């Protein structure tokens, strides 16, 4: 009898309700999820843009540093050997080369329009007899990164030559000025670096700056 009474009392009792408030704030609504995706997309876009900017800056700085070192090598070789050395800027192919001014005419001499054929010479006699200005050595052709370009050189010529005093000259006249390299806008920005060559033939690198397109 007691068992039946307990049973009947249970039948009349209501089931406990779930407290919806206790679950409020657990999980994301559709609007919240869309907002999170939007924020993440912005962060990724900013990160990608920053990464591209840094890559472009690094490659431009590396190319400027290496070109400046090449210019200094040409000057030191001139002073050491007593024969003019120069740097030819192949702006069409993003290259530059060190050559020897064997005929001492203070300009770059090339017989067939292809400096890659200007084979190095081994002796001073061979240099003096050469009809062209040979490359300093077979490894003296240097390639810029495809995103970087030489846009300006001192004197408006595509080469510079050092004389026995270490000065840069063109057509018997000392020259000085800027070699300007510019990075192409892969990330929507353009960066520019300058190597300044002074009247004594000393070159120095100026800071890379952002410029307008």
GUBABA-115585 format. One record per residue (C-alpha): residue number from 1; residue in three letters; x, y, z. Coordinates in steps of 0.2 Angstrom, whole numbers, always signed. Last residue first. Layout:
NODE:resi:resn:X:Y:Z
NODE:NUM:Ala:X:Y:Z
...
This chain:
NODE:resi:resn:X:Y:Z
NODE:213:Unk:+271:+273:-290
NODE:212:Unk:+275:+284:-274
NODE:211:Unk:+290:+280:-264
NODE:210:Unk:+295:+270:-249
NODE:209:Unk:+313:+272:-243
NODE:208:Unk:+328:+262:-243
NODE:207:Unk:+342:+270:-233
NODE:206:Unk:+357:+277:-243
NODE:205:Unk:+372:+265:-247
NODE:204:Unk:+389:+272:-250
NODE:203:Unk:+401:+273:-264
NODE:202:Unk:+418:+281:-264
NODE:201:Unk:+424:+286:-282
NODE:200:Unk:+432:+302:-276
NODE:199:Unk:+418:+313:-283
NODE:198:Unk:+405:+304:-273
NODE:197:Unk:+395:+288:-278
NODE:196:Unk:+378:+287:-270
NODE:195:Unk:+370:+270:-270
NODE:194:Unk:+351:+273:-268
NODE:193:Unk:+336:+262:-263
NODE:192:Unk:+318:+264:-268
NODE:191:Unk:+303:+255:-262
NODE:190:Unk:+286:+254:-272
NODE:189:Unk:+270:+248:-263
NODE:188:Unk:+255:+238:-270
NODE:187:Unk:+262:+222:-263
NODE:186:Unk:+271:+216:-279
NODE:185:Unk:+275:+235:-283
NODE:184:Unk:+292:+233:-291
NODE:183:Unk:+307:+237:-281
NODE:182:Unk:+318:+252:-287
NODE:181:Unk:+336:+254:-288
NODE:180:Unk:+345:+271:-290
NODE:179:Unk:+363:+273:-294
NODE:178:Unk:+367:+291:-288
NODE:177:Unk:+379:+304:-293
NODE:176:Unk:+397:+307:-297
NODE:175:Unk:+407:+310:-313
NODE:174:Unk:+425:+313:-317
NODE:173:Unk:+428:+317:-336
NODE:172:Unk:+438:+307:-348
NODE:171:Unk:+423:+301:-357
NODE:170:Unk:+415:+294:-342
NODE:169:Unk:+425:+293:-325
NODE:168:Unk:+423:+287:-307
NODE:167:Unk:+438:+291:-297
NODE:166:Unk:+450:+278:-290
NODE:165:Unk:+465:+288:-294
NODE:164:Unk:+470:+276:-307
NODE:163:Unk:+453:+278:-316
NODE:162:Unk:+437:+270:-311
NODE:161:Unk:+423:+266:-324
NODE:160:Unk:+404:+268:-323
NODE:159:Unk:+392:+260:-335
NODE:158:Unk:+375:+262:-343
NODE:157:Unk:+377:+281:-346
NODE:156:Unk:+366:+294:-339
NODE:155:Unk:+381:+302:-330
NODE:154:Unk:+378:+293:-314
NODE:153:Unk:+365:+278:-315
NODE:152:Unk:+346:+278:-315
NODE:151:Unk:+332:+265:-315
NODE:150:Unk:+341:+249:-309
NODE:149:Unk:+327:+236:-307
NODE:148:Unk:+321:+225:-293
NODE:147:Unk:+307:+212:-293
NODE:146:Unk:+316:+199:-303
NODE:145:Unk:+330:+199:-290
NODE:144:Unk:+346:+206:-298
NODE:143:Unk:+358:+195:-307
NODE:142:Unk:+377:+196:-307
NODE:141:Unk:+390:+193:-321
NODE:140:Unk:+407:+193:-314
NODE:139:Unk:+409:+174:-312
NODE:138:Unk:+419:+171:-328
NODE:137:Unk:+432:+184:-323
NODE:136:Unk:+435:+203:-325
NODE:135:Unk:+424:+203:-340
NODE:134:Unk:+434:+209:-356
NODE:133:Unk:+433:+226:-363
NODE:132:Unk:+434:+223:-382
NODE:131:Unk:+448:+223:-396
NODE:130:Unk:+460:+215:-384
NODE:129:Unk:+479:+218:-388
NODE:128:Unk:+481:+228:-371
NODE:127:Unk:+472:+215:-361
NODE:126:Unk:+482:+200:-369
NODE:125:Unk:+498:+209:-365
NODE:124:Unk:+492:+212:-347
NODE:123:Unk:+489:+194:-345
NODE:122:Unk:+475:+181:-342
NODE:121:Unk:+460:+188:-352
NODE:120:Unk:+442:+187:-348
NODE:119:Unk:+429:+183:-362
NODE:118:Unk:+419:+197:-368
NODE:117:Unk:+406:+185:-375
NODE:116:Unk:+394:+188:-361
NODE:115:Unk:+395:+207:-366
NODE:114:Unk:+384:+204:-381
NODE:113:Unk:+383:+219:-393
NODE:112:Unk:+396:+211:-404
NODE:111:Unk:+412:+222:-402
NODE:110:Unk:+410:+228:-385
NODE:109:Unk:+420:+243:-378
NODE:108:Unk:+414:+251:-361
NODE:107:Unk:+421:+269:-359
NODE:106:Unk:+436:+276:-352
NODE:105:Unk:+447:+273:-368
NODE:104:Unk:+460:+263:-358
NODE:103:Unk:+460:+249:-371
NODE:102:Unk:+459:+236:-357
NODE:101:Unk:+445:+244:-348
NODE:100:Unk:+441:+228:-337
NODE:99:Unk:+423:+223:-334
NODE:98:Unk:+413:+220:-319
NODE:97:Unk:+395:+215:-323
NODE:96:Unk:+377:+220:-320
NODE:95:Unk:+360:+212:-323
NODE:94:Unk:+342:+216:-323
NODE:93:Unk:+340:+210:-341
NODE:92:Unk:+335:+227:-349
NODE:91:Unk:+345:+237:-336
NODE:90:Unk:+362:+229:-340
NODE:89:Unk:+372:+240:-329
NODE:88:Unk:+391:+239:-334
NODE:87:Unk:+403:+241:-319
NODE:86:Unk:+421:+247:-322
NODE:85:Unk:+439:+242:-320
NODE:84:Unk:+453:+253:-326
NODE:83:Unk:+471:+246:-325
NODE:82:Unk:+484:+250:-312
NODE:81:Unk:+481:+233:-305
NODE:80:Unk:+478:+237:-286
NODE:79:Unk:+470:+254:-288
NODE:78:Unk:+458:+247:-302
NODE:77:Unk:+455:+231:-293
NODE:76:Unk:+450:+241:-278
NODE:75:Unk:+438:+251:-288
NODE:74:Unk:+430:+236:-296
NODE:73:Unk:+428:+228:-279
NODE:72:Unk:+419:+243:-272
NODE:71:Unk:+407:+243:-286
NODE:70:Unk:+403:+225:-283
NODE:69:Unk:+401:+228:-265
NODE:68:Unk:+388:+242:-269
NODE:67:Unk:+379:+230:-280
NODE:66:Unk:+378:+216:-266
NODE:65:Unk:+372:+229:-254
NODE:64:Unk:+359:+236:-266
NODE:63:Unk:+353:+218:-271
NODE:62:Unk:+351:+213:-252
NODE:61:Unk:+342:+229:-248
NODE:60:Unk:+330:+226:-262
NODE:59:Unk:+327:+207:-258
NODE:58:Unk:+324:+212:-239
NODE:57:Unk:+312:+226:-243
NODE:56:Unk:+302:+215:-255
NODE:55:Unk:+301:+201:-243
NODE:54:Unk:+295:+213:-229
NODE:53:Unk:+282:+221:-239
NODE:52:Unk:+275:+204:-244
NODE:51:Unk:+275:+198:-226
NODE:50:Unk:+266:+214:-221
NODE:49:Unk:+252:+212:-234
NODE:48:Unk:+250:+193:-229
NODE:47:Unk:+248:+198:-211
NODE:46:Unk:+236:+212:-214
NODE:45:Unk:+225:+200:-225
NODE:44:Unk:+226:+186:-212
NODE:43:Unk:+221:+198:-198
NODE:42:Unk:+206:+205:-209
NODE:41:Unk:+201:+187:-213
NODE:40:Unk:+201:+183:-194
NODE:39:Unk:+190:+198:-190
NODE:38:Unk:+177:+193:-203
NODE:37:Unk:+177:+175:-197
NODE:36:Unk:+174:+180:-179
NODE:35:Unk:+160:+191:-185
NODE:34:Unk:+152:+178:-195
NODE:33:Unk:+153:+166:-180
NODE:32:Unk:+145:+179:-169
NODE:31:Unk:+131:+182:-181
NODE:30:Unk:+127:+163:-183
NODE:29:Unk:+127:+161:-164
NODE:28:Unk:+141:+154:-155
NODE:27:Unk:+142:+141:-141
NODE:26:Unk:+138:+143:-122
NODE:25:Unk:+132:+161:-119
NODE:24:Unk:+115:+155:-112
NODE:23:Unk:+116:+137:-105
NODE:22:Unk:+111:+141:-87
NODE:21:Unk:+98:+154:-94
NODE:20:Unk:+89:+140:-102
NODE:19:Unk:+86:+131:-85
NODE:18:Unk:+79:+115:-90
NODE:17:Unk:+62:+111:-82
NODE:16:Unk:+60:+98:-68
NODE:15:Unk:+47:+85:-72
NODE:14:Unk:+31:+89:-63
NODE:13:Unk:+24:+78:-49
NODE:12:Unk:+7:+70:-50
NODE:11:Unk:+14:+53:-55
NODE:10:Unk:+26:+53:-41
NODE:9:Unk:+13:+54:-28
NODE:8:Unk:+4:+40:-36
NODE:7:Unk:+20:+29:-35
NODE:6:Unk:+22:+34:-17
NODE:5:Unk:+5:+29:-13
NODE:4:Unk:+7:+12:-22
NODE:3:Unk:+22:+8:-12
NODE:2:Unk:+14:+12:+4
NODE:1:Unk:+0:+0:+0
